[in-house]
Amino acid sequence: MSAGTVKVVTRVNGIEYEREVEPRLLLSDFLRGHLDLTGTRVGCEHGVCGACTVQVDGLPVRSCLMFAVQVNARDVSTVESLAAPDGTLHPLQQAFRDRHALQCGYCTAGILMTMSAFLADNPTPDEAAVREALSGNLCRCTGYQHIVDAVLDVAGSPQRERPE
Amino acid sequence: MSDETLSRSGDSWLGASVTRNEDPQLLTGRALFVGDIKAADMRHAAFLRSPHAHALIERIDTSRATARPGVVAVYTAEDLGDLMRPMPMVVPPAPVEGLVFNQRTHTPLAGEKVRYVGEPVAMVVAESRYIAEDALADIEVEWAPLPVAGDLEFSAAPDAPQVHDGLAGNVAAIARQSKGDYAAARASAHTVVRRRFLYEHGMAQPMETRAIAARFDRRTDQMTVWASTQAPTSLRGGLAAVLGMGESDLRVIAPFVGGGFGVKVLMYYPEEVLIPWAARRLAGAVKWIEDRGEHFLATTQERGQIHDAEIALDADGRILGVKDDFLHDNGAYNPYGLTVPINSQCSLFGPYDVPAFDSTFTAVYTNMPIASPFRGAGRQHGVFVIERLIDIAARETGIDRVEMRRRNLLQPGDFPVNHKVIFQDFTELTYDSGDYPAVLARAAEKIGYRRFIEDEQPALRAAGRCVGIGIVNYVEGTGIGPYEGARVQVLANGRVSLATGAGTQGQGHFTSFAQLVADQLGISPREVDVTTGDTDRFQWGAGTFASRGAVVAGNAVHAAAVAVRGKALALAAAEFDCEPADVLLEDGVARHRGSNRLIPLGELAQRANPMRGAVRPGAEPGLESTQYFGPEMGTTASGAHAMIVEVDPETLMITIRDYVVVHDCGTAINPLIVAGQIHGGVAQGIGNAFFEKIVFDSHGQLLSGSLADYLLPTSLDIPRMTLDHTVTPSTLNELGIKGVGEAGAIPVAPLFAQALEDALQLPARGVDILEIPLSPNRLWELATGQA
């Protein structure tokens, strides 16, 4: 261990990693830069936009507000863990595609990691509950309607009519 | 690849709601954004920015920063050589007769003076972003603060502090446009309504901030730049010129871009010039990702205008004329010219018959960040003024506000309508087609206007609820030139490649353009590989902005696909020894009618590039074509928005009960994508109307400098919308397409003003809503007379 660095041992998407990092290294930068998992996006670095959301021990967290050292001995899941190894999309991802729930795609990973955890705890939410759960993730492109539709599709709620 | 079945719209892909080609990459995190560009030798940049809105730089000492371990270089203005000069104008001034225009563009780094908080003063290049940002604190600067021209009206005064020496009143431009005789109209009017309006539009705040990476290879003297830009082809041409390079030595790639909304267009942003410059200077690779906090100051924004406007009407409520004199906050420099205030001026007509018009704007330099287009690009301001004037006039004359609008609409038989004023594309503002009465009637019907006004609202009011309704119209000039281009090529494996210079920031170009190609070549949109925004693949074009992608690039794509279709039919006919009319292109093959002989498209492409024999003079090898489309002028989309809103009388928080959009964008390539554009535009309009307020103090200091202060709307703030549409095809392009990218954002503010005034019954208290943005606090002040 060189001066000023700390050892981190963490399991990310089921794979164990051991790295030397500066204590001040953000979890978002650790995932994107050190582990080459660039699917997690960085939007604000002050915890508001939610683009950087990953799951730590199953709970959605802002990776921009955590240090890499804080996931020592913990489990991290990023958007790269959702699709199957052969590329088959996770049902939530497929619903996003079917409903045009993404445009530029920059907020999408954070929303997928927030919503997959939400649906695990709340399998049959209504629209109000979905909007509440989604309210910590900003999207500047979609206006949220198609995202809500996609989540409700996966939750098995009645099909919404497509506008027009 | 999934085994999904895509469905067409009848026989064609045009008009089909095809799910997007680009989604699997974006959904799985594989998509490449500039921030993902990596290399072992990549260096990272950070910028020292002025904390003062107006100050002289007396001394900069970078020695401690340079000495910090891990710092590669620190640059200030004196290191830039001949790059230290005013950057070119991106958009020259519109040819308005009698225009006063005082061009002042920025230098890549500030020299002796800074003119806005955030103006870059020094650039640090280091081995990591963390070290680069550490080094910023090592740089010592001695400042001599100067008086600040902050507030817009204050800055316009003749004795205000001068942002640029010698420009009294900080005049960036004065432009007067008129038609008819407004003075005569006013003199003969039955009613004249005059008000002062304050309209502020906000910041684009795309989820991905700006970003640029550059690599210079000293062995080949060639540069590659990855930029989060809406205009990769323009950026390449501009950068080459500024850096003294030939374009063929410079490749600009816009990979996936996380939203643009106007502010990622070529500005000659300092960082976009300096990162490539540094890469060349260091003969290596340098990268910069904008902090969100930086974005609030370093990226352009729209801001405010102050309008003194009046409308003159006859006894039947018919508009005789409109006059509007306004101030426009330009910011400290004006590289983007007059696009925003010209659009504001031209939006005063709306869908109405306005016989006389007189409008003068003064664009004013202020010690604030540069103002340049943000989705709507100044149209919001003009639409607010005309829609509010009509609402107030309706009230004063006792004419219902929907009826007054109806009486003044241009009729379907009136087109084309030339308003005789200069638009942002330098042509006379001309509306090509539309059916404004149908749009307004449908919006009123879908929101249930009559029923609400006559039955629901009175009943709810009697129960103590504050509910209101609004309906507004807009017209949007879209699809302006100069041109875009596209190259279509059938590949040996039967897939088809499409390359265009227009970039993409989420509009679905990888899909909608593929649909146009698929229609011509008898394949599925899934078989078209689209490249946007790589100047090595396609080097000509202007960019994606101003609601022009589908119109201009789309028609170029169509033309190229039609040309390739012609070549494929001709070649297949020669192979089958028949007429081209006897050949079908379907399911990826060329098929001879009757005999059913077939040649797969890929094989046909191979036969088009023979190894022996002769290619006739004038013929071209391959099944490939490059075509361009340059519209003679913009094509006019239109629509109406309607809303029912409830206001909590104690908290002044709002709940949108119903939101209707009726829009007309002519031919829609992909209705699902169009719906997404409308939803997103309305969301930004709602943000502008009620949530997003840029707050600078009188010293030019930004007070709303984080997302906790500048509120972007969430899923709890944006309602479910009902969309409907009419179709009046554009007369200016073969496919009849009109743009739709900005439409949703344009009329939301006057809609809010109208509906909230109604909900709180403000006119009865003698209060008009004359400003945007609003908020619960502001509504309380207006409603209780504290304003």
Chai-1 contact restraints between the chains, C-beta under 6 A:
chainA,res_idxA,chainB,res_idxB,connection_type,confidence,min_distance_angstrom,max_distance_angstrom,comment,restraint_id
A,T38,B,D36,contact,1.0,0.0,6.0,A-B,restraint_1
A,G39,B,G29,contact,1.0,0.0,6.0,A-B,restraint_2
A,G43,B,M207,contact,1.0,0.0,6.0,A-B,restraint_3
A,C44,B,R292,contact,1.0,0.0,6.0,A-B,restraint_4
A,C44,B,L707,contact,1.0,0.0,6.0,A-B,restraint_5
A,H46,B,S706,contact,1.0,0.0,6.0,A-B,restraint_6
A,V48,B,L707,contact,1.0,0.0,6.0,A-B,restraint_7
A,V48,B,A708,contact,1.0,0.0,6.0,A-B,restraint_8
A,A51,B,M207,contact,1.0,0.0,6.0,A-B,restraint_9
A,V79,B,G29,contact,1.0,0.0,6.0,A-B,restraint_10
A,E80,B,G29,contact,1.0,0.0,6.0,A-B,restraint_11
A,A83,B,T28,contact,1.0,0.0,6.0,A-B,restraint_12
A,Q93,B,L27,contact,1.0,0.0,6.0,A-B,restraint_13
A,F96,B,L27,contact,1.0,0.0,6.0,A-B,restraint_14
A,R97,B,T19,contact,1.0,0.0,6.0,A-B,restraint_15
A,R97,B,D23,contact,1.0,0.0,6.0,A-B,restraint_16
A,H100,B,L672,contact,1.0,0.0,6.0,A-B,restraint_17
A,H100,B,G676,contact,1.0,0.0,6.0,A-B,restraint_18
A,L102,B,L26,contact,1.0,0.0,6.0,A-B,restraint_19
A,Q103,B,G506,contact,1.0,0.0,6.0,A-B,restraint_20
A,Q103,B,G676,contact,1.0,0.0,6.0,A-B,restraint_21
A,C104,B,G258,contact,1.0,0.0,6.0,A-B,restraint_22
A,C104,B,G259,contact,1.0,0.0,6.0,A-B,restraint_23
A,C104,B,Q505,contact,1.0,0.0,6.0,A-B,restraint_24
A,C104,B,G506,contact,1.0,0.0,6.0,A-B,restraint_25
A,G105,B,L26,contact,1.0,0.0,6.0,A-B,restraint_26
A,G105,B,A31,contact,1.0,0.0,6.0,A-B,restraint_27
A,Y106,B,M207,contact,1.0,0.0,6.0,A-B,restraint_28
A,Y106,B,E208,contact,1.0,0.0,6.0,A-B,restraint_29
A,Y106,B,G258,contact,1.0,0.0,6.0,A-B,restraint_30
A,C107,B,M207,contact,1.0,0.0,6.0,A-B,restraint_31
A,T108,B,L26,contact,1.0,0.0,6.0,A-B,restraint_32
A,A109,B,G29,contact,1.0,0.0,6.0,A-B,restraint_33
A,R131,B,S715,contact,1.0,0.0,6.0,A-B,restraint_34
A,R131,B,L716,contact,1.0,0.0,6.0,A-B,restraint_35
A,L134,B,S715,contact,1.0,0.0,6.0,A-B,restraint_36
A,S135,B,T714,contact,1.0,0.0,6.0,A-B,restraint_37
A,S135,B,S715,contact,1.0,0.0,6.0,A-B,restraint_38
A,S135,B,L716,contact,1.0,0.0,6.0,A-B,restraint_39
A,L138,B,L712,contact,1.0,0.0,6.0,A-B,restraint_40
A,R140,B,P206,contact,1.0,0.0,6.0,A-B,restraint_41
A,R140,B,M207,contact,1.0,0.0,6.0,A-B,restraint_42
A,R140,B,G259,contact,1.0,0.0,6.0,A-B,restraint_43
A,C141,B,G259,contact,1.0,0.0,6.0,A-B,restraint_44
A,C141,B,G506,contact,1.0,0.0,6.0,A-B,restraint_45
A,C141,B,G680,contact,1.0,0.0,6.0,A-B,restraint_46
A,T142,B,G680,contact,1.0,0.0,6.0,A-B,restraint_47
A,G143,B,H679,contact,1.0,0.0,6.0,A-B,restraint_48
A,G143,B,G680,contact,1.0,0.0,6.0,A-B,restraint_49
A,G143,B,V682,contact,1.0,0.0,6.0,A-B,restraint_50
A,G143,B,A683,contact,1.0,0.0,6.0,A-B,restraint_51
A,G143,B,I718,contact,1.0,0.0,6.0,A-B,restraint_52
A,Y144,B,S715,contact,1.0,0.0,6.0,A-B,restraint_53
A,Y144,B,I718,contact,1.0,0.0,6.0,A-B,restraint_54
A,Q145,B,H679,contact,1.0,0.0,6.0,A-B,restraint_55
A,Q145,B,R720,contact,1.0,0.0,6.0,A-B,restraint_56
A,P163,B,A675,contact,1.0,0.0,6.0,A-B,restraint_57
A,P163,B,L723,contact,1.0,0.0,6.0,A-B,restraint_58
A,E164,B,P671,contact,1.0,0.0,6.0,A-B,restraint_59
A,E164,B,L723,contact,1.0,0.0,6.0,A-B,restraint_60
